[in-house]
Amino acid sequence: MGNLIKTLITGLLGGTMVSLPTIIRRVLISLGFGVVVFTGMSILLASIKTQAFANLQGVPSIALQIFGILNIDVAFSIVISAYAIKLTMRSMGGVNPKQIGLF
């Protein structure tokens, strides 16, 4: 019984040591890719949001008041934030939002 446990532990540790460099490499690549994608998408989405709000400068005041009553700016921010979260989750290793109960 003692030899079986010793053999099992040795096999598990040996398998872990063999696959550890591959696991570390994949984690570092996915984290680096995730950081680059998240930073790029944050810049892009901020630019889109700024441009969308800048285009509202020529809109008549009554339309801006209606937009304020309807909270169009909040709705736009929610949509942009949801899109950023979706892209971040995809870039960080392909996490499916349905698996963790988000959507």
Secondary structure as the mmCIF struct_conf table of DSSP 4:
data_model
#
loop_
_struct_conf.conf_type_id
_struct_conf.id
_struct_conf.beg_label_comp_id
_struct_conf.beg_label_asym_id
_struct_conf.beg_label_seq_id
_struct_conf.end_label_comp_id
_struct_conf.end_label_asym_id
_struct_conf.end_label_seq_id
HELX_RH_AL_P HELX_RH_AL_P1 GLY A 2 ALA A 54
HELX_RH_3T_P HELX_RH_3T_P1 ASN A 55 GLY A 58
BEND BEND1 VAL A 59 VAL A 59
HELX_RH_AL_P HELX_RH_AL_P2 SER A 61 LEU A 70
TURN_TY1_P TURN_TY1_P1 ASN A 71 ASN A 71
HELX_RH_AL_P HELX_RH_AL_P3 ILE A 72 SER A 91
TURN_TY1_P TURN_TY1_P2 MET A 92 GLY A 93
TURN_TY1_P TURN_TY1_P3 PRO A 97 GLY A 101
#
